[in-house]
Amino acid sequence: MVTAAPPARLLAVDVGNTNTVLGVYAGTDLLRSFRLTSRRDATSDEIALSVEGLLRTIPGGPPDDVIISSVVPALRFPMRQAFRQLFERDPIFIEPGIKTGMPILYDVPQEVGADRIVNAVAAYARVNGPCIIVDFGTATTFDVVTERGEYAGGVIVPGIAISAEALFEKAARLWRVEIRRPERVVGKTTASSIQSGLYFGYLSLVDGVIDRIVRETGGRPHVIATGGLAELFAGGSERIEEVDPLLTLTGLRLIYERNRGG
């Protein structure tokens, strides 16, 4: 009797400006995901120790390969060194030349953030049609994919945390509040008024930008939200249809399969 070989294990790493998300796959199954703070001054040894400690919590041995999407240039070299140290091989980076299976219609394709392309690949594979991806990260990005699976372009706005911090720093008599959905729009205290402005104001921005994209591009694109605050805002949005906090990890796995996984 021939025993089937276990599925290959892949470590997918999404390095963002605020957080780094890691996911371990066995074939197409996500075994576990982790979220760490992105530190621009982290050394390769510090990264290796952190990753090694996380991987010890997952039985089955080390990953067979690593793929990385990074929007933090300062972490590229230490990341490469850390994974060389751990697995004695270079990780795959999402960069020009890698096969994504998605034409990029940007005037300068190299300017598109790696995470935006990865999200677009995952979303199109999910819906097999036109879609808009809203990523609630350090910046909030809107990425548009055509019916033919082309990356058409997008929109970048300051993230809600950046907007809130600017308000607190510049307005002397306003203080920091928790970003959450208030019970009503009209606040009865300064704190509730700030929360209302942050939540409903930003929510109106998100739905308004989506409306303008749809009017400009036509059709009925499917809207998917991802990122740390996606669930918070999707609950109040009239345009977001589903939330996938780990959409980027799925995209990394798909791109890996198109390059090495077969």
C-alpha positions in Angstrom: 0.0 0.0 0.0 1.4 3.4 -1.0 1.0 6.1 1.6 0.3 9.6 0.2 2.9 12.2 0.9 1.8 15.0 3.3 0.9 18.3 1.6 3.7 20.8 1.3 3.8 23.4 4.1 4.1 27.1 3.2 4.8 30.0 5.4 3.1 33.2 4.0 4.2 36.5 5.4 2.5 39.9 4.9 4.7 42.7 6.2 2.6 45.9 6.6 3.5 49.3 8.0 1.8 48.6 11.4 1.5 44.8 11.6 3.1 41.7 10.1 0.7 38.7 9.6 2.0 35.2 9.2 0.1 32.1 8.1 1.2 28.5 7.8 -0.5 26.4 5.1 -0.5 22.6 4.6 -1.5 22.5 0.9 -4.5 24.8 0.7 -5.4 24.5 4.4 -4.5 27.4 6.7 -3.2 25.7 9.9 -2.6 28.9 12.0 -2.1 32.6 11.6 -0.3 35.1 13.7 -0.2 38.9 14.0 2.9 40.8 15.1 3.9 44.4 15.3 6.1 45.6 12.4 9.3 47.0 13.8 11.4 48.8 11.2 14.5 48.5 13.4 14.2 44.7 14.0 17.3 42.7 13.3 17.4 39.4 11.4 18.2 37.6 14.6 15.1 39.1 16.4 12.9 38.2 13.5 14.2 34.7 13.3 13.7 34.1 17.1 10.1 35.4 16.9 9.2 33.3 13.9 10.9 30.2 15.3 9.0 30.5 18.6 5.6 30.9 16.7 6.3 27.9 14.5 7.0 25.7 17.5 3.3 25.9 18.4 2.4 24.1 15.2 3.1 20.4 14.9 4.4 18.9 11.7 7.8 20.4 11.2 9.1 23.5 9.5 7.6 24.9 6.3 9.0 23.8 3.0 9.0 27.3 1.6 8.3 31.0 2.4 6.7 33.7 0.4 6.7 37.4 1.6 4.7 40.5 0.6 6.3 43.6 2.1 5.5 47.3 1.9 8.4 48.2 4.4 11.7 48.4 2.4 13.7 48.6 5.6 12.6 45.1 6.6 13.4 43.4 3.3 17.0 42.6 4.0 16.6 41.5 7.7 13.6 39.3 6.6 15.6 37.7 3.9 18.5 37.0 6.3 16.2 35.7 9.0 14.5 33.1 6.8 17.9 32.1 5.3 19.0 31.5 8.8 15.9 29.5 9.8 15.3 27.4 6.6 18.6 27.6 4.6 16.8 29.0 1.6 15.8 32.4 0.2 12.2 33.4 0.6 10.1 34.4 -2.4 9.3 38.1 -2.5 6.3 39.6 -4.3 8.3 41.9 -6.7 8.5 42.7 -10.4 9.0 39.6 -12.4 7.0 37.2 -10.2 4.0 35.5 -11.9 0.7 36.8 -10.5 -1.6 35.8 -13.4 -3.1 39.3 -13.2 -2.3 42.1 -15.8 -1.7 45.4 -14.1 -3.1 48.5 -15.9 -1.3 51.0 -13.7 0.7 53.5 -15.7 3.8 52.4 -13.8 3.1 48.9 -12.6 6.1 48.9 -10.2 4.4 51.5 -8.1 1.6 49.3 -7.0 2.1 48.0 -3.4 2.8 44.3 -3.2 -0.1 43.8 -0.7 -2.6 45.4 -3.1 -1.7 43.0 -6.0 -1.9 40.1 -3.6 -5.3 41.1 -2.3 -6.5 41.6 -5.9 -5.4 38.1 -6.9 -7.1 36.6 -3.9 -10.4 38.5 -4.4 -10.6 37.7 -8.1 -10.0 34.0 -7.5 -12.8 34.1 -4.9 -15.5 35.8 -7.0 -14.3 35.2 -10.6 -15.6 38.6 -11.6 -15.3 42.3 -11.1 -14.5 43.3 -7.5 -13.4 46.1 -5.2 -11.1 45.3 -2.3 -11.1 47.8 0.7 -8.0 47.2 2.9 -8.3 48.9 6.3 -4.6 49.2 7.2 -2.2 52.1 8.1 -3.6 53.6 4.9 -7.1 52.5 3.6 -6.8 51.4 0.0 -9.5 50.7 -2.6 -8.3 48.3 -5.4 -10.4 47.7 -8.5 -10.3 44.4 -10.5 -12.1 44.2 -13.9 -14.3 41.4 -15.1 -11.4 40.1 -17.1 -9.2 39.8 -14.0 -7.1 42.9 -14.6 -5.8 45.2 -11.9 -7.4 48.5 -13.0 -6.1 50.8 -10.3 -7.4 52.2 -7.0 -7.6 54.9 -4.3 -5.4 55.5 -1.3 -6.6 57.6 1.7 -5.1 58.0 5.3 -6.2 55.2 7.6 -8.6 55.9 10.4 -5.9 55.6 13.1 -3.8 58.2 11.2 -6.8 60.5 10.9 -7.7 60.2 14.5 -4.1 60.8 15.7 -3.9 64.0 13.6 -7.1 65.2 15.2 -5.8 64.5 18.7 -2.4 66.1 18.1 -3.8 69.3 16.4 -6.8 70.0 18.6 -5.7 71.0 22.1 -9.0 70.4 23.8 -9.9 67.1 22.2 -8.6 63.8 23.7 -8.0 60.3 22.5 -11.1 58.0 22.4 -11.6 54.4 21.5 -12.5 53.9 17.8 -15.8 52.1 17.9 -19.3 52.3 16.5 -21.4 54.6 18.7 -25.1 54.0 19.4 -26.1 57.2 17.6 -24.8 59.8 15.2 -25.5 62.8 17.4 -23.2 62.7 20.4 -24.2 64.0 23.8 -20.6 64.3 25.1 -17.3 65.4 23.6 -16.1 61.8 23.6 -19.2 60.4 21.9 -19.1 63.3 19.4 -15.5 62.4 18.5 -16.4 58.7 18.2 -19.3 59.5 16.0 -17.3 61.7 13.7 -14.5 59.2 13.4 -16.7 56.2 12.8 -19.6 57.6 10.8 -17.4 60.1 9.0 -15.0 57.5 7.9 -17.8 55.1 7.0 -19.3 57.7 4.8 -15.9 58.2 3.1 -15.6 54.4 2.5 -19.1 54.0 1.0 -18.8 57.3 -0.9 -15.5 56.3 -2.6 -17.0 52.9 -3.5 -20.1 54.6 -5.0 -17.8 56.8 -7.1 -15.7 53.9 -8.3 -18.9 52.0 -9.4 -20.3 55.0 -11.2 -16.9 55.5 -13.0 -16.3 51.8 -13.9 -19.8 50.6 -14.3 -21.1 47.1 -13.6 -21.8 45.5 -10.2 -18.5 44.7 -8.6 -18.4 42.5 -5.5 -16.9 44.5 -2.5 -14.6 42.7 -0.1 -13.0 44.2 3.0 -9.9 43.1 4.7 -7.4 44.5 7.3 -7.4 45.0 11.0 -10.6 47.2 11.2 -12.5 45.6 8.4 -15.1 43.9 10.6 -15.7 47.1 12.6 -16.6 49.2 9.5 -18.2 46.4 7.4 -20.9 46.1 10.0 -22.1 49.6 9.3 -21.3 49.8 5.6 -24.0 49.7 2.9 -21.5 48.7 0.2 -19.2 46.1 1.7 -20.6 42.7 1.1 -18.1 40.4 2.9 -15.1 40.5 5.2 -11.9 38.4 4.9 -9.3 39.5 7.4 -6.8 37.0 6.0 -7.3 37.8 2.3 -3.7 38.7 1.8 -2.5 35.3 3.1 -4.8 33.6 0.6 -3.3 35.7 -2.2 0.2 34.8 -1.2 -0.6 31.1 -1.3 -2.2 31.5 -4.8 0.8 33.4 -6.2 3.2 30.8 -4.7 1.3 28.0 -6.4 1.6 29.9 -9.7 5.3 30.2 -9.3 6.6 27.1 -7.5 3.7 25.1 -6.2 2.4 23.9 -9.6 
